[in-house]
Amino acid sequence: MLMVGGHALTITLVRHMIARIWHGWTKRADAKAYKEMLRDEISPSIAERRINGYRSAELFIRDNRELEFVTPLRLGSSVGRAVD
């Protein structure tokens, strides 16, 4: 555990990690339904597929003229690694 500014942080080291980043945009009026679809349908279906190396998925929302949904999928080293 590492203490930073009075906060305890847990750090996990991973040799190789790949992040696949997906972007989607929607109008404010559709944002709630879009978020629920990503959270309740898309993310669980990815996890249920047991993709080799799958670690996690997150959802970030950026508020501009339209709402941008950013979803990084993290995959461990068992799926390969980047090459130069």
C-alpha positions in Angstrom: 0.0 0.0 0.0 1.2 3.5 -0.8 0.2 6.6 1.0 -0.3 9.7 -1.2 -1.5 13.0 0.3 -3.0 11.1 3.2 -4.8 8.6 1.0 -4.0 4.9 0.8 -3.5 3.6 -2.7 -3.3 0.0 -3.7 -1.1 -0.6 -6.7 -1.3 -3.7 -8.9 1.6 -4.3 -11.3 0.9 -6.0 -14.6 3.6 -6.9 -17.1 1.6 -6.2 -20.2 -1.7 -4.6 -20.6 -3.7 -3.6 -23.7 -6.5 -1.1 -23.5 -9.0 -1.1 -26.4 -10.9 2.2 -26.3 -14.3 2.6 -27.7 -16.0 6.0 -28.2 -19.7 6.7 -28.8 -21.7 9.9 -28.9 -25.4 10.6 -28.2 -27.7 13.5 -27.6 -28.5 14.5 -24.0 -32.1 13.2 -24.4 -30.8 9.7 -25.2 -28.0 9.7 -22.6 -29.8 7.8 -19.9 -30.9 5.0 -22.2 -27.4 4.8 -23.8 -25.7 4.6 -20.4 -28.1 1.9 -19.2 -27.6 -0.1 -22.4 -23.8 0.0 -22.0 -23.9 -0.8 -18.3 -26.7 -3.4 -18.3 -26.3 -5.2 -21.6 -23.1 -4.5 -23.5 -20.5 -4.7 -20.6 -22.0 -7.9 -19.0 -22.2 -9.6 -22.4 -18.5 -8.9 -22.9 -17.6 -10.3 -19.5 -19.8 -13.4 -20.1 -17.9 -14.3 -23.2 -14.8 -15.1 -21.1 -12.5 -13.4 -23.6 -8.9 -14.6 -23.0 -7.1 -11.9 -21.0 -10.2 -9.8 -20.3 -9.6 -7.8 -17.1 -12.2 -5.0 -17.0 -14.3 -2.4 -18.7 -15.1 1.1 -17.5 -17.4 3.8 -18.6 -16.5 7.5 -18.7 -18.9 10.2 -19.9 -17.7 13.6 -21.2 -20.2 16.4 -21.5 -19.8 18.5 -24.6 -22.5 19.5 -27.1 -23.3 15.8 -27.3 -22.4 13.4 -24.6 -19.3 11.3 -25.4 -19.2 7.8 -23.9 -15.6 6.4 -23.6 -15.3 2.7 -22.7 -11.7 1.3 -22.2 -11.6 -2.5 -22.2 -8.5 -3.8 -20.5 -6.9 -7.0 -21.6 -4.0 -8.8 -19.9 -0.8 -10.2 -21.5 -2.4 -13.5 -22.4 -3.8 -11.8 -25.5 -0.3 -10.8 -26.7 1.7 -7.6 -26.5 2.4 -4.6 -28.6 5.4 -4.7 -31.0 7.6 -1.9 -32.2 
